[in-house]
Amino acid sequence: MIEESTEIFSKLNVAVRVMHECFHPFKNMRTGNDLVEDIIFNRRSEQHHVNYEGFYTILLEKNEELITVATVRVLGKEVAEVPLVATRYSYRQRGMCHTLMNELEKVLMRLGVQRVILPAAPSALNTWISSFGFSIMPKLERQIYISCNVLSFESSTMCQKILLHNQSISVPVSMCPPPLFIYIKANTSKYLID
């Protein structure tokens, strides 16, 4: 049990390094903490706007090397947010992010989640739309989710991808059970959920 916890903690620390390799550090203006670390390590707070409890960390490895990382929080059956996705520079343009997102979408659909939303940086917006099948979220829907503490970043565009066509939009009210650690091996369709 301790060995397993140590291995997970070690992988999550590597996930933080991959995120830092791809993004400038985000300092939470309210706490001064590193936002990436807060999200990956599910730091809880009584303050609604700095509570990162409930995030899942998705890791894609190839040949024992961690190469793509994403964070996701499931907000009931309606929506899952994916605020951070990063692939190491040396593995970009090789389909690794597609592999991770495809496996994540399969898991979310099995859970009955209807849509995935993410804040796309201006430099990545076209890629999310043309390569991953996302669309720009209408303003009314964006306002509903932002009011529910979904993460958004300055100058980002909120995008969505419908996974399951169904029901009308309602404000998500419940969080899923404790965070999952999802581990995906490249070149396989298997994943482990701890």
Backbone as numpy.savetxt, mean C-alpha at the origin, in Angstrom:
# Nx Ny Nz CAx CAy CAz Cx Cy Cz
9.05 -18.84 17.50 8.23 -17.65 17.50 9.10 -16.39 17.50
10.12 -16.37 18.34 11.01 -15.22 18.39 11.79 -15.10 17.09
12.26 -16.23 16.55 12.98 -16.21 15.27 12.10 -15.66 14.16
10.84 -16.08 14.14 9.90 -15.61 13.12 9.68 -14.10 13.26
9.50 -13.62 14.48 9.32 -12.19 14.73 10.55 -11.41 14.31
11.73 -11.95 14.60 12.98 -11.29 14.22 13.10 -11.22 12.71
12.74 -12.30 12.02 12.80 -12.31 10.55 11.83 -11.28 9.96
10.63 -11.21 10.49 9.65 -10.24 9.99 10.15 -8.83 10.24
10.64 -8.55 11.45 11.17 -7.22 11.78 12.32 -6.86 10.84
13.19 -7.82 10.57 14.32 -7.59 9.67 13.83 -7.26 8.26
12.85 -8.02 7.75 12.31 -7.74 6.41 11.63 -6.38 6.36
10.93 -6.02 7.42 10.28 -4.71 7.45 11.31 -3.58 7.47
12.43 -3.79 8.15 13.50 -2.78 8.12 14.08 -2.63 6.72
14.22 -3.75 6.00 14.69 -3.68 4.61 13.64 -2.96 3.76
12.36 -3.21 4.03 11.29 -2.52 3.30 11.39 -1.01 3.49
11.70 -0.57 4.70 11.89 0.87 4.95 13.04 1.39 4.10
14.14 0.64 4.02 15.29 1.08 3.20 14.93 1.17 1.72
14.14 0.22 1.21 13.71 0.27 -0.19 12.86 1.52 -0.42
11.95 1.80 0.49 11.12 3.02 0.37 11.99 4.27 0.38
12.96 4.31 1.28 13.85 5.48 1.35 14.73 5.61 0.12
15.05 4.49 -0.51 15.83 4.52 -1.75 15.03 5.20 -2.86
13.71 5.06 -2.81 12.85 5.55 -3.89 12.15 6.87 -3.60
11.99 7.23 -2.34 11.28 8.45 -1.97 12.15 9.30 -1.06
12.01 10.62 -1.19 12.63 11.51 -0.22 11.97 11.24 1.13
12.72 11.34 2.21 12.11 11.08 3.52 10.90 11.99 3.76
9.84 11.40 4.29 8.64 12.16 4.67 8.69 12.32 6.17
8.73 13.52 6.65 8.62 13.75 8.08 7.20 14.18 8.37
6.55 13.49 9.30 5.21 13.86 9.69 5.29 15.21 10.40
4.59 16.19 9.88 4.69 17.54 10.42 4.17 17.63 11.86
3.26 16.75 12.24 2.70 16.80 13.59 3.57 16.10 14.62
4.25 15.03 14.21 5.01 14.24 15.19 6.52 14.34 14.99
6.96 14.69 13.79 8.38 14.70 13.48 8.92 13.32 13.12
8.06 12.31 13.17 8.46 10.94 12.85 8.57 10.73 11.35
9.32 9.72 10.97 9.42 9.30 9.57 8.11 8.61 9.20
7.39 9.16 8.24 6.09 8.64 7.84 6.18 7.21 7.32
7.23 6.90 6.55 7.40 5.54 6.01 7.51 4.53 7.15
8.32 4.84 8.15 8.46 3.94 9.30 7.15 3.81 10.06
6.46 4.92 10.26 5.17 4.87 10.96 4.20 3.94 10.26
4.14 4.02 8.93 3.21 3.18 8.17 3.64 1.72 8.20
4.89 1.45 7.88 5.36 0.06 7.80 5.29 -0.64 9.16
5.57 0.09 10.23 5.54 -0.52 11.56 4.22 -0.30 12.30
3.19 0.17 11.57 1.84 0.29 12.14 1.80 1.08 13.43
2.42 2.22 13.44 2.45 3.01 14.68 1.07 3.58 14.96
0.58 3.25 16.12 -0.76 3.65 16.55 -0.69 4.97 17.31
-1.74 5.75 17.15 -1.85 7.00 17.89 -3.31 7.24 18.22
-3.55 7.91 19.31 -4.92 8.30 19.66 -5.40 9.43 18.74
-4.45 10.14 18.13 -4.79 11.23 17.21 -5.12 10.61 15.85
-6.33 10.82 15.40 -6.85 10.20 14.18 -5.94 10.40 12.96
-5.39 11.58 12.77 -4.63 11.89 11.56 -3.19 11.37 11.57
-2.75 10.82 12.68 -1.41 10.24 12.73 -1.46 8.80 13.23
-2.59 8.15 13.03 -2.75 6.75 13.43 -2.54 5.87 12.19
-1.46 5.10 12.18 -1.13 4.27 11.02 -1.37 2.79 11.31
-2.20 2.52 12.28 -2.57 1.16 12.61 -3.38 0.55 11.45
-3.18 -0.73 11.21 -3.97 -1.42 10.19 -3.32 -1.52 8.83
-2.10 -1.05 8.68 -1.43 -1.17 7.39 -0.80 -2.55 7.24
-0.85 -3.06 6.05 -0.21 -4.30 5.65 1.04 -3.91 4.86
2.07 -4.69 4.95 3.27 -4.47 4.14 3.41 -5.65 3.19
3.52 -5.34 1.91 3.62 -6.37 0.88 5.05 -6.33 0.36
5.69 -7.49 0.34 7.09 -7.59 -0.07 7.21 -8.54 -1.25
7.95 -8.15 -2.25 8.25 -9.02 -3.38 9.75 -9.24 -3.40
10.14 -10.50 -3.35 11.55 -10.87 -3.38 11.85 -11.65 -4.65
13.08 -11.51 -5.10 13.59 -12.32 -6.20 15.00 -12.75 -5.81
15.22 -14.06 -5.82 16.54 -14.60 -5.44 16.99 -14.07 -4.08
16.06 -14.12 -3.11 16.35 -13.72 -1.73 16.57 -12.21 -1.54
16.38 -11.41 -2.57 16.57 -9.96 -2.46 15.21 -9.28 -2.52
14.98 -8.40 -1.56 13.74 -7.63 -1.53 13.82 -6.55 -2.60
12.85 -6.55 -3.53 12.97 -5.62 -4.65 11.78 -4.67 -4.81
10.59 -5.08 -4.38 9.42 -4.21 -4.48 8.64 -4.29 -3.18
8.17 -3.13 -2.72 7.45 -3.02 -1.46 6.22 -2.15 -1.68
5.12 -2.50 -1.04 3.93 -1.66 -1.04 3.30 -1.71 0.34
2.55 -0.68 0.66 1.78 -0.67 1.89 0.31 -0.57 1.51
-0.54 -1.26 2.27 -1.97 -1.26 2.00 -2.73 -1.30 3.32
-3.84 -0.58 3.34 -4.74 -0.63 4.49 -6.13 -0.88 3.93
-6.79 -1.90 4.45 -8.12 -2.28 3.99 -9.14 -1.59 4.89
-10.05 -0.84 4.26 -11.09 -0.12 4.98 -12.43 -0.80 4.67
-12.71 -1.87 5.35 -13.93 -2.62 5.11 -13.92 -3.32 3.76
-15.10 -3.67 3.27 -15.22 -4.37 1.99 -15.13 -3.41 0.80
-15.31 -2.14 1.05 -15.40 -1.20 -0.04 -14.05 -0.81 -0.66
-13.07 -0.55 0.15 -11.85 0.05 -0.39 -10.60 -0.37 0.37
-9.50 -0.44 -0.38 -8.17 -0.61 0.20 -7.31 0.53 -0.35
-6.56 1.15 0.53 -5.66 2.22 0.07 -4.23 1.69 -0.02
-3.53 2.11 -1.05 -2.13 1.73 -1.27 -1.33 3.03 -1.41
-0.93 3.62 -0.27 -0.28 4.93 -0.36 1.17 4.92 -0.81
1.87 3.81 -0.60 3.29 3.76 -0.95 3.62 2.48 -1.71
4.27 2.64 -2.85 4.76 1.51 -3.65 6.15 1.89 -4.13
7.11 1.00 -3.96 8.48 1.30 -4.38 9.17 0.06 -4.93
9.88 0.24 -6.03 10.71 -0.81 -6.62 12.14 -0.28 -6.70
13.08 -1.08 -6.28 14.49 -0.66 -6.38 14.81 -0.28 -7.81
15.64 0.74 -7.95 15.96 1.27 -9.28 16.50 0.21 -10.23
17.33 -0.66 -9.75 17.95 -1.67 -10.62 16.94 -2.69 -11.15
15.72 -2.74 -10.58 14.71 -3.70 -11.02 13.53 -3.05 -11.74
13.61 -1.76 -11.97 12.50 -1.08 -12.65 12.44 -1.50 -14.11
11.23 -1.40 -14.66 10.96 -1.76 -16.06 11.13 -3.26 -16.32
10.96 -4.07 -15.28 11.07 -5.53 -15.42 9.80 -6.25 -15.00
8.73 -5.51 -14.74 7.46 -6.12 -14.39 7.31 -6.51 -12.93
8.24 -6.11 -12.08 8.17 -6.52 -10.67 7.01 -5.85 -9.95
6.78 -4.57 -10.20 5.67 -3.88 -9.57 4.34 -4.47 -10.06
4.28 -4.84 -11.33 3.08 -5.50 -11.87 2.83 -6.82 -11.13
3.88 -7.58 -10.90 3.73 -8.86 -10.19 3.16 -8.63 -8.80
3.75 -7.68 -8.07 3.28 -7.39 -6.73 1.83 -6.91 -6.75
1.50 -5.97 -7.62 0.14 -5.43 -7.66 -0.87 -6.49 -8.09
-0.51 -7.35 -9.04 -1.43 -8.42 -9.46 -1.74 -9.36 -8.30
-0.72 -9.76 -7.56 -0.94 -10.65 -6.42 -1.74 -9.95 -5.32
-1.44 -8.69 -5.07 -2.19 -7.94 -4.08 -3.67 -7.85 -4.48
-3.93 -7.56 -5.74 -5.32 -7.46 -6.20 -6.05 -8.79 -6.05
-5.38 -9.91 -6.30 -6.00 -11.22 -6.10 -6.40 -11.42 -4.65
-5.51 -11.07 -3.72 -5.81 -11.21 -2.29 -6.99 -10.31 -1.92
-6.97 -9.08 -2.39 -8.05 -8.14 -2.06 -9.39 -8.60 -2.62
-9.39 -9.14 -3.83 -10.64 -9.64 -4.41 -11.17 -10.83 -3.61
-10.26 -11.71 -3.15 -10.69 -12.84 -2.31 -11.34 -12.34 -1.01
-10.86 -11.20 -0.52 -11.43 -10.60 0.69 -12.72 -9.85 0.40
-13.05 -9.69 -0.89 -14.27 -8.98 -1.27 -14.13 -7.48 -1.38
-12.89 -6.99 -1.42 -12.66 -5.54 -1.53 -13.02 -5.09 -2.95
-13.79 -4.02 -3.03 -14.32 -3.56 -4.31 -13.36 -2.70 -5.12
-12.55 -1.89 -4.45 -11.66 -0.99 -5.19 -10.37 -0.73 -4.44
-9.34 -0.37 -5.20 -8.05 0.04 -4.65 -7.88 1.51 -4.99
-7.43 2.29 -4.02 -7.14 3.70 -4.29 -5.70 3.99 -3.91
-5.11 4.94 -4.62 -3.74 5.34 -4.31 -3.49 6.77 -4.74
-2.60 7.46 -4.02 -2.20 8.81 -4.41 -1.03 8.71 -5.39
-1.25 9.09 -6.65 -0.19 8.97 -7.66 0.60 10.27 -7.75
1.91 10.14 -7.69 2.78 11.30 -7.89 2.66 11.74 -9.34
2.86 13.04 -9.61 2.74 13.51 -10.99 3.60 12.73 -11.98
4.80 12.33 -11.58 5.70 11.60 -12.48 5.23 10.17 -12.76
4.35 9.63 -11.91 3.90 8.24 -12.06 2.43 8.13 -12.49
1.73 9.25 -12.57 0.30 9.22 -12.85 -0.02 8.48 -14.15
0.66 8.80 -15.22 0.39 8.16 -16.50 0.65 6.65 -16.44
1.67 6.23 -15.73 1.99 4.81 -15.60 0.87 4.08 -14.86
0.39 4.65 -13.76 -0.70 4.01 -13.01 -1.95 3.88 -13.88
-2.20 4.88 -14.72 -3.40 4.84 -15.57 -3.21 3.91 -16.76
-2.13 4.09 -17.51 -1.98 3.33 -18.76 -1.47 1.91 -18.56
-0.66 1.67 -17.55 -0.08 0.33 -17.36 -0.77 -0.52 -16.29
-1.40 0.13 -15.31 -1.98 -0.61 -14.19 -3.50 -0.58 -14.16
-4.11 0.18 -15.06 -5.57 0.20 -15.15 -6.29 1.07 -14.14
-5.59 2.01 -13.53 -6.22 2.95 -12.61 -6.84 4.10 -13.39
-7.75 4.82 -12.74 -8.32 6.03 -13.33 -8.32 7.11 -12.24
-8.42 8.35 -12.68 -8.46 9.45 -11.72 -9.80 9.40 -11.00
-9.76 9.49 -9.70 -10.96 9.41 -8.88 -11.76 10.71 -9.00
-13.07 10.60 -9.21 -13.90 11.80 -9.25 -13.82 12.58 -7.93
-13.97 13.89 -8.02 -13.78 14.77 -6.87 -14.66 14.40 -5.68
-15.93 14.09 -5.90 -16.84 13.75 -4.80 -16.35 12.52 -4.04
-15.96 11.48 -4.77 -15.45 10.27 -4.13 -14.16 10.55 -3.38
-13.29 11.34 -3.99 -12.02 11.70 -3.35 -12.28 12.38 -2.01
-13.24 13.29 -1.95 -13.55 14.00 -0.71 -14.07 13.04 0.36
-14.87 12.06 -0.04 -15.38 11.07 0.91 -14.23 10.31 1.56
-13.28 9.83 0.75 -12.20 9.02 1.30 -11.18 9.84 2.07
-10.90 11.05 1.61 -9.95 11.90 2.34 -10.50 12.17 3.75
-11.81 12.36 3.86 -12.40 12.61 5.18 -12.30 11.38 6.09
-12.04 10.22 5.51 -11.89 8.98 6.29 -10.44 8.68 6.63
-9.57 9.67 6.53 -8.16 9.54 6.89 -7.35 8.71 5.91
-7.77 8.63 4.66 -6.96 7.98 3.62 -5.78 8.89 3.34
-4.60 8.31 3.19 -3.40 9.12 2.97 -3.37 9.72 1.57
-2.99 10.98 1.52 -2.80 11.69 0.26 -1.60 12.60 0.45
-0.90 12.88 -0.62 0.30 13.70 -0.52 0.17 14.93 -1.40
0.87 15.97 -1.01 0.84 17.21 -1.77 1.21 16.93 -3.23
0.46 17.50 -4.13 0.61 17.40 -5.59 0.31 16.01 -6.16
-0.16 15.09 -5.31 -0.54 13.77 -5.83 -1.97 13.83 -6.37
-2.30 12.87 -7.23 -3.64 12.74 -7.79 -4.21 11.44 -7.28
-5.38 11.50 -6.65 -5.98 10.28 -6.12 -6.56 9.47 -7.27
-6.13 8.21 -7.36 -6.58 7.30 -8.43 -7.28 6.11 -7.82
-8.05 5.40 -8.66 -8.75 4.22 -8.20 -8.75 3.15 -9.28
-8.90 1.93 -8.82 -9.09 0.79 -9.73 -10.21 -0.05 -9.15
-11.24 -0.27 -9.95 -12.37 -1.08 -9.52 -11.98 -2.55 -9.66
-12.09 -3.30 -8.57 -11.77 -4.73 -8.58 -13.03 -5.57 -8.74
-14.08 -5.19 -8.03 -15.34 -5.91 -8.06 -16.45 -4.90 -8.31
-17.15 -5.03 -9.42 -18.24 -4.11 -9.72 -19.43 -4.47 -8.86
-19.90 -3.48 -8.11 -20.91 -3.79 -7.13 -21.38 -2.51 -6.48
-22.27 -2.59 -5.56 -22.83 -1.57 -4.70 -22.39 -0.12 -4.97
-23.18 0.78 -4.40 -22.87 2.21 -4.48 -21.86 2.56 -3.39
-21.33 3.75 -3.48 -20.29 4.19 -2.54 -20.91 4.57 -1.21
-20.30 4.10 -0.16 -20.67 4.53 1.18 -19.38 4.76 1.95
-19.47 5.51 3.00 -18.26 5.81 3.77 -17.82 4.55 4.50
-16.56 4.11 4.32 -16.08 2.92 5.01 -16.05 3.17 6.52
-16.52 2.22 7.29 -16.60 2.43 8.72 -15.75 1.49 9.54
-15.32 0.38 8.98 -14.59 -0.58 9.80 -13.22 -0.88 9.20
-12.31 -1.22 10.07 -10.98 -1.63 9.64 -10.93 -3.15 9.69
-10.04 -3.73 8.89 -9.85 -5.18 8.93 -9.14 -5.57 10.22
-9.05 -6.88 10.49 -8.32 -7.34 11.66 -6.85 -6.91 11.61
-6.06 -7.28 12.59 -4.67 -6.84 12.67 -3.91 -7.02 11.35
-2.86 -6.21 11.16 -2.14 -6.20 9.90 -1.60 -7.55 9.46
-1.61 -7.75 8.18 -1.02 -8.94 7.57 0.37 -8.59 7.08
1.20 -9.58 7.05 2.50 -9.47 6.42 2.39 -10.36 5.20
2.43 -9.78 4.02 2.26 -10.56 2.80 3.60 -10.63 2.10
4.00 -11.84 1.80 5.32 -12.10 1.26 5.16 -12.82 -0.07
5.65 -12.23 -1.14 5.48 -12.79 -2.48 6.86 -13.10 -3.06
7.01 -14.29 -3.59 8.25 -14.67 -4.28 8.06 -14.42 -5.77
8.99 -13.72 -6.40 8.92 -13.49 -7.84 8.98 -14.82 -8.58
8.38 -14.85 -9.74 8.34 -16.03 -10.61 7.52 -17.18 -10.04
6.65 -16.87 -9.06 5.72 -17.89 -8.57 4.38 -17.19 -8.38
3.35 -17.96 -8.31 2.04 -17.35 -8.04 1.62 -17.63 -6.60
2.58 -18.06 -5.78 2.28 -18.37 -4.39 2.65 -17.18 -3.52
1.94 -17.02 -2.44 2.26 -16.00 -1.47 1.99 -16.57 -0.09
2.64 -16.00 0.88 2.47 -16.44 2.26 1.83 -15.31 3.03
0.86 -15.61 3.85 0.26 -14.60 4.71 0.49 -15.05 6.14
1.18 -14.24 6.90 1.43 -14.53 8.32 0.56 -13.63 9.17
